[in-house]
Amino acid sequence: MKLPVEGWPEVSGQGRVGAVRRVVLLALRDLRLEVRDRAGLLSILAFFAVMLFIMALALGPEEEPLRRAAPGVLWVALAFGSTLLSTRAFALEVEEGTLDDLLLAPGGKEWIYFGKLLFQMLLLLPLAALALLMAAGLFYLPLERLFPLFLTLVLGVLGYASVATFYAGLLARLRGREVLLPLLLFSLVVPVVLASVRATTGLAEGLPVAEISDWWQLLLVFDVVYLTASALLFPVVMEG
Amino acid sequence: MLKVAQPDRPDALTWVFLGLGLLLLPVGLYLALSAPPDVNQGYLVRIMYLHVPGAWLGYLAFFVTFLYSLLYLFRRDPRHDRVASSSAEIGLVFMGLALVTGMLWARPTWGVYWTWEPRLTTTAILFAVYVGYFLLRGAIEDPELRRKAAAAVGILGFINVPISYMSVKWWRSLHQTQSIDLTTGKIHMDPAMLQALLFNLLVFTLLYLGFVRFRSLLAALEARKEEA
């Protein structure tokens, strides 16, 4: 497979603009490969559907327990789905031997992390929105407050993806990465799970936004802390 | 913590820490068993003399791992990584001790072995992070990559502590069933109890220092054998 590299920006001239372009280019290239391949996307979508379906079978058929379980089930499904996706973010690079080429590009290495993160977000957000619709259908999750729900989705998914992308890069060259990644990831993202589930529950129960904003703030703090820490650590861990 | 480049056996300071710690351990035990029983908890309070130093040393050990992981990433000196991993190992032992004694104490006091109290949950998360730390170390064969990856986990895992604590605290407070305050009855402590507790803390700290130095030396010997 030939990876499209034309229009690769030079970093020497205008440093910051070049880095942003690189991030976008890398994300778009990965997105193009993923959409062309389709197998990965479809398997994650099928995973969401099967997981939600089985959980609905296990907890149903009465409406009340399903409605209560909906936020938890949705976020557990998203957590597992995002680990599936994040291993894919680097798996192709390692298979094709292009990870070293990326790392050889002059300048800092942070843009690789941000590019992969952007790619993950671009894929995960539509998938998460679809999962939300499925949860609404199978678990009677009310969708009246769509914008706050989507904000929770963005903040929560960013929290997952920031840590997952970092660990996926770290473990990219290891054989047992599919098993190790969830082990390392899930203990770290406990705050994200708790905050996202609570925010979603609050929105479903019709609590005022003021009560939910605490959880959004916690998610925001988590996102900022982990984005910063990962961006700082990523170059150190990947080089050499 | 390890000043000598290629030592063969533990230096004097390690022996001093280990020897003093082991010698004073029975004294601490005697103090703990002769301390007066608590008004509310009775003799059950004695588990505190193991539990509290265990938890404190666990957190201290993971903090040392965090510091030495940072140091390793900046300096790239394998010695820092050896101290970090040794400290994490000892930390897991102390933390495990704290968790087990805490559960033994909780069963007769609260009626359950486990409750989703913020401090308990945060400690359990931290414990899980460092179990992952050692699984990761075991999975990577390239020594340099192993050190870098472990350092990253050691740093991210410790940054997580305050955020986990806040999230679990709020999570609990929304579902107010019964709030259990771990600090009740421990702030106003009898001088004899405080003395025994502080003494045990000192003994555990000495043991920790000795263990970490000893374990770092073992790690150095292992690394030398791996290279040879």
Interface residues (C-beta under 8 A of the other chain):
Chain A: V163 F166 L170 L171 R173 L174 R175 G176 L180 L183 L184 S187 L188 V190 P191 L194 A195 R198 D214 W215 L218 V221 F222 V225 Y226 A229 S230 L233 V236 V237 G240
Chain B: L73 T121 I125 A128 V129 G132 L135 L136 A139 I140 E144 L145 K148 A149 A151 A152 V153 I155 L156 G157 I159 N160 I163 S164 M166 S167 V168 W170 W171 L174
